[in-house]
């Protein structure tokens, strides 16, 4: 313990592997890995943490009391949603809306479909609803889109609905009435009636979830979906998070465990809006890239993350990442802010098959996940995966997978590839494997380049950052021939999403729809009045943020508030998020400053020629973020090392350049490659958690921050 004093702990429990990232007071770090245990994520976490701490010759019992900050991101909530194993939920909606969950919206019913399936009605199907139709009750009463009561609420309907749902034995009740984000009065009254009926029903408490309290934004189906998921999947997931917290406390930890949230901050596991942590691991990677970019002076970053199941892409432009207010996840359209990430169902665990009709190889979208592939007999997988292909090509070491914790059977993989891929294609095993890997990397390359070009930029404007356990394995392939400004691979790429979670602020965010116009013809006093209404909405949201921090022992005076709006030209469909230059915009001058900030952001996102100030503006949402200071990682600073790193071993590896075939290749241990070292291809740099092949026409060098720079031969380094 004298050598290292751990300060920050971050955990990313992905679909395949659980990564633990631990940083000491000097910025030194270790990354631990273990297979994810979906049935109890705390088990995989502790195995991963112990794997990390063994590298510092210490134990969880010795290290955890020293740690000051801990962040968790996991998949238990998402798995619960996908497998439909959540709570039994009852729903109360406005009369006439009882079939909303079954009918969905057209766009939701096609989410996740391939292009071919979208064209054929025969393959179309609706999502199985989270709530049975018999447990959805309608109540009469109506508020219009302006928040005006048109029909009074029928208390008798609400009382009857409450009694029927309680008699059905529901575990939780959701209330989502039309336009309640404008006027929550009817939902508040239904909550009062529910409280009375729950008290009369028995001693067991039944939690009630109001959409107007949790997600007071327009778009009724996304608001209903999100509130239902809060009750159905998020609430029972608290048990999983508490199990992780308890496992740290049993080892002497005293820190408060936080969870990565969809907006890019972290929240307490007791947060009211826990559904915002539904998808957290990929977001950690983007937050980590943003933090890293600020410290190494890179404002434009293309984030690429390859895990066992997917390839995730995000853009950081001018030092900011985009937040989507109405994202879709697990084939549900939701009302929660989510860092914008594009995901492709292609990872290292993706299955590889040959279409029997076209005789073409196909990748995914399903995956072996934590079961790796046919090369691991204990996994019980019979279909070959991308990992199997890399293994027979010599790019992976069968005796060093997860540092040797898992033994891979290369001959078993070769036999499976021969029967399932090479034979049907009429190719040798090596040719078939190399061809599919090339297809895989070409697909990733096109997706990444398309993401940049689709925004109107050039790859030359962006630094590509590669991370994830499978990122370094394929980065040379999916960057080949693309003129990125730089290609960076952190030495801790395998645990980068966990690292990003540790970089995130302890931050709550709340949004509220306001839909306030700022039109050119308005007199000054009317414009100022609109600003006053936005300011009033901010104050209400600040109260909610302060209440959440109070649960963690922070007073309102310790919270730093950031006020923002979502704003668009009047009559347009898409809004963008703008931070307000002032905390109070109840004057024309302050409104003008906000408009100027919007115009500047709009010009960067689209083009200055698209500006249309003559239309006026619409402020769609008020947004407040609140954060408090916490301990975060620091970048390591390595001294320059002379000479060359030792060659660990030599093995035969298949390369596509200059001619396809196997070449005797030097193997290096990643930890031995230090600042000042340059590795010329062909070479492979391997670590317990990842592998980094360098083709014959590329080279890599390491900087003082332990980041590899991948270059073409002939470029300066």
Residue pairs with C-beta under 8 A, 6 or more apart in sequence:
1 58
1 62
1 63
1 66
3 56
4 24
4 28
4 56
4 58
5 24
5 25
5 66
6 22
6 23
6 24
6 53
6 56
6 63
6 64
6 66
6 67
7 23
7 24
7 25
7 66
7 67
7 68
7 69
7 631
8 21
8 22
8 23
8 67
8 68
8 69
8 70
8 502
8 631
8 632
8 633
9 20
9 21
9 22
9 49
9 64
9 67
9 69
9 70
9 71
9 248
9 255
9 502
10 20
10 21
10 22
10 70
10 71
10 72
10 284
10 495
10 498
10 499
10 500
10 501
10 502
11 18
11 19
11 20
11 21
11 45
11 48
11 49
11 70
11 71
11 72
11 73
11 74
11 244
11 498
11 501
12 18
12 19
12 21
12 73
12 74
12 280
12 281
12 284
12 495
12 497
12 498
12 501
13 36
13 41
13 44
13 45
13 72
13 73
13 74
13 75
13 76
13 281
14 36
14 75
14 281
14 307
14 308
14 309
14 497
15 36
15 75
15 307
15 308
15 309
15 367
15 369
15 370
16 35
16 36
16 307
16 308
16 309
16 347
16 348
16 349
16 367
16 369
16 370
16 469
17 33
17 34
17 35
17 36
17 48
17 307
17 308
17 370
17 469
18 33
18 34
18 35
18 36
18 37
18 41
18 44
18 45
18 47
18 48
19 31
19 32
19 33
19 48
19 469
19 494
19 495
19 497
19 498
19 689
20 31
20 32
20 33
20 45
20 48
20 49
20 51
20 52
20 495
20 498
21 29
21 30
21 31
21 52
21 492
21 495
21 498
21 499
21 501
21 502
21 633
22 29
22 30
22 32
22 49
22 52
22 53
22 56
22 63
22 67
23 29
23 502
23 633
23 634
26 634
26 636
27 633
27 634
27 635
27 636
27 637
28 636
29 492
29 499
29 633
29 636
30 52
30 53
30 55
30 56
31 52
31 492
31 494
31 495
31 498
31 689
32 48
32 49
32 50
32 51
32 52
32 53
32 54
32 55
32 495
33 48
33 51
33 402
33 403
33 469
33 494
33 495
33 688
33 689
34 44
34 45
34 47
34 48
34 51
34 402
34 405
35 44
35 47
35 370
35 402
35 406
36 44
36 75
36 369
36 370
37 43
37 44
37 47
38 75
38 76
38 79
38 370
40 240
40 243
41 74
41 75
41 76
41 240
41 243
41 244
42 240
42 243
42 244
42 246
42 247
45 72
45 244
45 247
46 60
46 247
46 251
49 60
50 59
50 60
51 403
51 405
53 59
53 60
53 63
56 63
60 251
60 252
61 251
61 252
64 248
64 251
64 252
64 253
65 252
65 253
65 254
67 253
67 255
68 255
68 631
69 255
69 258
69 502
69 630
69 631
69 632
70 248
70 253
70 255
70 256
70 257
70 258
71 257
71 258
71 259
71 260
71 266
71 284
71 501
71 502
71 504
72 241
72 244
72 257
72 258
72 259
72 260
72 269
72 501
73 259
73 260
73 277
73 280
73 281
73 283
73 284
73 497
73 498
73 501
74 240
74 241
74 244
74 280
74 281
75 281
76 237
76 240
77 233
77 234
77 237
77 240
77 274
77 275
77 277
77 278
78 233
78 278
78 279
78 329
78 330
80 86
80 232
80 233
80 236
80 237
81 130
81 229
81 232
81 233
81 278
81 330
81 332
82 330
84 128
84 130
86 130
86 231
86 232
86 233
86 236
87 171
87 172
87 231
87 232
87 235
87 236
88 135
88 168
88 169
88 170
88 171
88 172
89 130
89 131
89 135
89 170
89 171
89 172
89 173
89 174
89 228
89 231
89 232
90 131
90 135
90 136
90 137
90 165
90 168
90 170
90 172
90 173
90 174
91 101
91 131
91 135
91 136
91 137
91 173
91 174
91 175
91 176
91 224
91 228
92 136
92 137
92 138
92 139
92 158
92 161
92 162
92 165
92 173
92 174
92 175
92 176
92 177
92 190
93 100
93 136
93 137
93 138
93 139
93 176
93 177
93 224
94 138
94 139
94 141
94 142
94 177
94 178
95 138
95 139
95 140
95 141
95 157
96 138
97 138
97 178
97 220
98 133
98 136
98 137
98 138
99 133
99 136
100 220
100 221
100 224
101 129
101 130
101 131
101 136
101 224
101 225
101 228
102 126
102 129
102 133
104 126
104 127
104 221
105 221
105 333
107 333
108 127
108 221
108 328
108 331
108 332
108 333
109 124
109 125
109 126
109 127
110 118
110 124
111 328
111 331
111 332
111 333
112 331
113 123
113 124
117 123
117 124
127 331
127 332
130 228
130 229
130 232
131 174
131 228
131 232
134 168
135 165
135 168
135 170
137 157
137 160
137 161
137 164
137 165
138 157
138 161
139 153
139 154
139 157
139 158
139 161
139 177
139 190
140 151
140 153
140 154
140 157
141 149
141 151
141 152
141 153
141 154
141 157
141 177
141 186
142 149
142 150
142 151
142 178
143 149
143 150
143 177
143 178
143 179
143 180
143 182
143 183
143 185
143 186
144 150
144 179
145 179
145 182
146 182
147 179
147 182
147 183
148 183
149 183
149 185
149 186
153 185
153 186
153 189
153 190
155 189
155 193
158 189
158 190
158 193
158 194
159 193
159 197
162 173
162 193
162 194
162 197
162 198
163 197
163 201
165 173
166 197
166 198
166 201
166 206
170 206
171 206
171 231
172 206
172 207
172 208
172 209
172 231
172 232
172 235
173 194
173 206
173 207
173 208
173 209
173 231
174 208
174 209
174 211
174 224
174 227
174 228
174 230
174 231
175 187
175 190
175 191
175 194
175 208
175 209
175 210
175 211
176 187
176 210
176 211
176 220
176 223
176 224
176 227
176 228
177 186
177 187
177 190
177 211
177 212
178 220
179 220
180 186
180 187
180 210
180 211
180 212
180 216
181 211
181 212
181 215
181 216
181 217
181 218
181 223
181 512
181 513
182 513
184 210
184 212
184 213
184 216
187 210
187 211
187 212
187 213
188 210
188 212
191 208
191 210
194 206
194 208
195 208
198 205
198 206
198 208
207 231
207 235
209 227
209 230
209 231
210 227
211 223
211 224
211 226
211 227
213 272
214 226
214 227
214 230
214 272
214 273
215 223
215 226
215 227
215 273
215 335
215 336
215 511
216 511
216 512
216 513
217 223
217 325
217 335
217 511
217 512
217 513
217 621
218 513
218 515
218 620
219 326
219 333
219 335
221 333
222 326
222 333
222 334
222 335
223 335
225 332
225 333
225 334
225 335
226 275
226 334
226 335
226 336
229 275
229 278
229 332
229 334
230 273
230 274
230 275
233 275
233 278
234 274
234 275
234 277
234 278
235 274
237 274
237 277
238 269
238 270
238 274
241 257
241 259
241 269
242 269
244 257
245 257
245 269
248 255
248 257
256 268
256 552
257 269
258 266
258 267
258 268
258 269
258 506
259 266
259 267
259 268
259 269
259 271
259 274
259 277
259 280
260 266
260 277
260 280
260 281
260 283
260 284
260 287
260 501
260 504
261 267
261 271
261 273
261 276
261 277
261 280
261 283
261 507
261 509
262 276
262 277
262 278
262 279
262 280
262 283
262 327
262 336
262 337
262 338
262 339
263 276
263 323
263 336
263 337
263 338
263 339
263 507
263 509
263 625
264 283
264 286
264 287
264 290
264 321
264 323
264 339
264 504
264 507
265 504
265 505
265 506
265 507
265 508
265 509
265 625
265 627
266 501
266 504
266 505
266 506
266 507
267 273
267 274
267 276
267 277
267 506
267 507
267 508
267 548
268 548
268 551
268 552
270 551
271 277
271 508
271 548
271 551
272 548
273 336
273 510
275 336
276 336
276 337
278 329
278 330
279 329
279 338
280 501
281 497
282 305
282 310
282 312
282 314
282 341
282 343
282 497
283 338
283 339
283 341
283 500
284 497
284 498
284 499
284 500
284 501
284 504
285 303
285 305
285 312
285 314
285 467
285 468
285 496
285 497
285 500
286 303
286 314
286 316
286 321
286 339
286 341
286 500
287 339
287 500
287 501
287 503
287 504
288 467
288 496
288 497
288 499
288 500
288 501
288 502
288 503
289 301
289 303
289 314
289 316
289 465
289 467
289 500
290 301
290 316
290 319
290 320
290 321
290 503
291 500
291 503
291 632
292 298
292 465
292 490
292 503
292 635
293 299
293 301
293 316
293 319
293 463
294 319
295 635
295 705
296 635
296 705
296 707
298 463
298 486
299 316
299 317
299 318
299 319
300 315
300 316
300 317
300 318
300 457
300 461
300 462
300 463
300 485
301 315
301 316
301 462
301 463
301 464
301 465
302 313
302 314
302 315
302 316
302 448
302 451
302 452
302 459
302 462
302 463
302 464
302 465
302 484
303 312
303 313
303 314
303 315
303 316
303 465
303 467
304 311
304 312
304 313
304 444
304 448
304 464
304 465
304 466
304 467
304 468
304 471
304 475
304 478
305 311
305 312
305 313
305 467
305 468
305 471
305 496
305 497
306 312
306 347
306 348
306 444
306 466
306 468
306 469
306 470
306 471
306 473
306 474
307 347
307 348
307 468
307 469
307 470
308 347
308 348
308 349
308 367
308 368
308 369
308 370
308 469
308 470
309 345
309 347
309 349
309 350
309 367
309 369
310 343
310 344
310 345
310 346
310 347
311 343
311 344
311 346
311 347
311 444
311 447
312 341
312 342
312 343
312 344
312 468
313 341
313 342
313 343
313 344
313 447
313 448
313 451
314 321
314 339
314 340
314 341
314 342
315 321
315 322
315 340
315 451
315 452
315 455
315 462
317 455
317 457
317 604
318 604
321 339
321 340
322 339
322 340
323 337
323 338
323 339
323 340
323 577
324 337
324 338
324 339
324 340
325 335
325 336
325 337
325 511
325 566
325 575
325 577
325 621
326 333
326 334
326 335
327 333
327 334
327 336
327 338
327 340
328 334
329 338
337 509
337 511
337 623
342 447
342 451
344 443
344 444
344 447
345 364
345 365
345 366
345 367
346 363
346 364
346 365
346 386
346 440
346 443
346 444
347 364
347 367
347 386
347 470
348 385
348 386
348 387
348 390
348 469
348 470
348 473
348 474
349 367
349 368
349 369
349 370
349 371
349 372
349 373
349 385
349 386
349 387
350 363
350 364
350 365
350 366
350 367
350 368
350 385
350 386
350 440
351 363
351 364
351 366
351 367
351 368
351 383
351 384
351 385
352 361
352 362
352 363
352 383
352 384
352 385
352 386
352 388
352 389
352 420
352 421
352 436
353 361
353 362
353 383
353 420
354 360
354 361
354 362
354 420
354 421
354 424
354 425
355 361
355 362
359 424
359 425
361 421
361 425
361 432
361 435
361 436
361 439
363 386
363 436
363 439
363 440
363 443
367 385
368 379
368 381
368 383
368 385
368 387
370 379
371 379
371 380
371 381
372 379
372 381
372 385
372 387
372 401
372 406
372 408
373 379
373 381
373 384
373 385
373 386
373 387
373 388
373 391
373 413
374 381
374 382
374 383
374 384
374 385
374 388
374 412
374 413
374 416
375 387
375 388
375 391
375 398
375 408
375 409
375 410
375 412
375 413
376 406
376 407
376 408
376 409
377 409
377 412
382 416
383 420
384 413
384 416
384 417
384 420
384 421
386 436
386 437
386 440
386 470
387 396
388 413
388 416
388 417
389 417
389 433
389 436
389 437
390 396
390 437
390 473
391 398
391 408
391 410
391 413
392 410
392 413
392 414
392 417
392 429
392 430
392 433
393 430
393 433
393 434
393 437
393 653
393 654
394 651
394 652
394 653
394 654
394 662
394 665
395 473
395 653
395 654
395 684
395 691
395 693
396 408
396 473
396 691
397 651
397 667
397 686
397 691
398 407
398 408
398 409
398 410
399 407
399 408
400 686
400 688
401 407
401 408
402 688
402 689
403 688
403 689
404 688
414 429
417 429
417 432
417 433
418 429
421 429
421 432
421 433
421 436
422 428
422 429
422 431
422 432
422 433
425 432
425 435
427 435
430 654
430 662
431 660
433 654
434 654
434 656
434 660
437 474
437 477
438 477
438 656
440 474
440 477
441 474
441 477
441 478
441 480
442 477
442 478
444 474
444 477
444 478
445 477
445 478
445 479
445 480
445 481
445 482
448 464
448 478
448 482
449 459
449 482
452 458
452 459
452 461
452 462
453 459
456 607
458 483
459 482
459 483
459 484
459 485
460 483
460 484
460 485
461 485
462 484
462 485
463 484
463 485
463 486
463 487
463 488
464 475
464 479
464 482
464 484
464 486
464 487
464 488
465 488
465 489
465 490
466 472
466 475
466 479
466 487
466 488
466 489
466 493
467 489
467 490
467 493
467 494
467 496
467 497
468 493
468 494
468 496
468 497
469 493
469 494
469 689
469 690
470 690
471 489
471 493
471 690
472 489
472 493
472 494
472 685
472 690
472 691
472 692
472 693
472 708
473 690
473 691
473 692
473 693
475 487
475 489
475 692
475 710
476 693
476 694
476 695
476 698
476 710
479 487
479 710
480 695
486 709
487 709
487 710
487 711
488 707
488 708
488 709
488 710
489 692
489 700
489 707
489 708
489 709
489 710
490 496
490 499
490 706
490 707
490 708
491 670
491 687
491 702
491 706
491 707
491 708
492 499
492 706
493 690
494 687
494 689
494 690
495 689
499 633
502 632
502 633
503 632
503 633
505 627
505 630
506 552
506 627
506 628
506 630
507 625
507 626
507 627
508 544
508 545
508 548
508 549
508 625
508 626
508 627
509 545
509 623
509 624
509 625
509 626
510 541
510 544
510 545
510 623
510 624
511 541
511 566
511 621
511 622
511 623
512 537
512 540
512 541
512 621
512 622
513 620
513 621
514 533
514 534
514 537
514 619
514 620
514 621
514 622
515 618
515 619
515 620
516 530
516 533
516 534
516 618
516 619
517 530
517 570
517 616
517 617
517 618
517 619
518 527
518 530
518 570
518 591
518 595
518 616
518 617
518 618
518 619
519 570
519 616
519 617
520 613
520 614
520 616
521 616
522 530
524 588
527 588
527 591
528 586
528 587
528 588
528 591
529 586
530 591
530 619
531 585
531 586
531 587
531 588
531 590
531 591
531 594
532 586
534 565
534 585
534 619
534 622
535 583
535 584
535 585
535 586
537 622
538 563
538 583
538 622
538 624
541 622
541 623
541 624
542 556
542 561
542 624
542 626
544 624
545 559
545 561
545 624
545 625
545 626
546 556
546 559
546 626
548 626
549 555
549 556
549 558
549 559
549 626
549 628
550 556
554 628
558 628
559 626
559 627
559 628
560 626
560 627
560 628
561 583
561 624
561 625
561 626
562 579
562 624
562 625
562 626
562 627
563 579
563 580
563 583
563 622
563 623
563 624
564 577
564 578
564 579
564 580
564 622
564 623
564 624
564 625
565 577
565 578
565 580
565 594
565 619
565 620
565 621
565 622
565 623
566 575
566 576
566 577
566 578
566 619
566 620
566 621
566 623
567 575
567 576
567 577
567 578
567 594
567 598
567 617
567 618
567 619
567 620
568 574
568 575
568 576
568 617
568 618
568 620
569 602
569 612
569 613
569 615
569 616
569 617
569 618
570 615
570 616
570 617
570 618
571 615
571 618
572 612
572 615
575 618
575 620
575 621
576 598
576 601
576 602
576 605
577 623
578 594
578 597
578 598
578 601
579 597
580 594
580 597
581 590
581 593
581 594
581 597
582 590
582 593
582 594
584 590
585 591
585 593
585 594
595 613
595 617
598 617
599 611
599 613
602 610
602 611
603 611
635 705
636 705
636 706
637 704
637 705
638 674
638 675
638 702
638 704
638 705
638 706
639 675
639 704
640 675
640 676
640 704
641 674
641 675
641 676
641 677
642 676
643 677
644 677
645 668
645 669
645 672
645 673
645 674
645 677
645 679
646 668
646 669
646 672
647 666
647 667
647 668
648 667
648 668
648 669
648 672
648 686
649 667
650 664
650 665
650 666
650 667
651 664
651 665
651 667
651 684
652 662
652 663
652 664
652 665
653 662
653 663
653 665
653 682
653 684
653 693
654 660
654 661
654 662
654 663
655 661
655 662
655 663
655 665
655 682
655 695
655 696
656 695
657 695
657 696
657 697
658 696
658 697
663 682
663 696
665 682
665 683
665 684
666 682
666 683
666 684
667 683
667 684
667 685
667 686
668 679
668 683
668 684
668 685
668 686
669 685
669 686
669 687
670 685
670 686
670 687
670 690
670 692
671 687
673 679
673 685
673 702
673 708
674 702
675 702
675 703
675 704
675 706
676 702
677 701
677 702
678 699
678 700
678 701
678 717
679 685
679 694
679 699
679 700
679 701
680 694
680 699
680 713
681 694
681 695
681 696
681 697
681 698
681 699
681 700
681 713
682 693
682 694
682 695
682 696
683 693
683 694
684 691
684 692
684 693
684 694
685 691
685 692
685 694
685 700
685 708
686 692
692 700
692 708
694 700
694 710
697 712
697 713
698 710
698 711
698 712
698 713
699 710
699 711
699 712
699 713
699 717
700 708
700 709
700 710
700 711
701 708
701 709
701 711
701 717
702 708
702 709
703 709
709 717
711 717
